[in-house]
């Protein structure tokens, strides 16, 4: 939701209010939005997965290791060490965590600036 809140459409009042306040340059928040959308709309993803299911083995709600040899679509929801596998896509949790830490540091800079103004 952070990406939705801090990355409004250009020309909106919220865009004008946030312009220059939070530096999001170099931060890729799109994977968060994409993963959130997948999880929030899981029922739709499940319907799609079922319609494409061809009888292959699959993993759902599993912790797995050494998944070589299995097609990406075999993972409905699975955790492979530091990778969350969802509906044929991989999300590197370490990378997402590092982005969150950078994002937090930038928000703290804004917070510190606001406190110094008062």
Order of alpha helices (4+ residues) and beta strands (2+ residues): alpha-alpha-alpha-alpha-beta-beta-beta-beta-alpha
